[in-house]
């Protein structure tokens, strides 16, 4: 059986915040997502026995890199400015890679710091 080749198109990665599609991404790795903690941790006992403990913390951080000229910079800057004044910056974050099956989403995401 010949090896399979997958294709990747960065234009097929959708990123939206509060229902607005973001665009103008920088070249290279423009979006990354990672959990704040491991899903499981290993705890070892004094006798050498061990157990994996499940961590239910599913919080994480998403980083998105835009070109300096991207209008998405202004959009997100306006959200964080309003959030710092009024505390209403939470919103739905949705990321889908149409090249495969990866989806990252959170209904209560927040812009953590300005660009």
Beta strands, then each sheet from edge to edge (+ up, - down):
strand 1: 13-17
strand 2: 20-21
strand 3: 31-35
strand 4: 40-44
strand 5: 50-54
strand 6: 60-64
strand 7: 91-97
strand 8: 103-109
sheet 1: 2+ 1- 7+ 8-
sheet 2: 3+ 6-
sheet 3: 4+ 5-
end
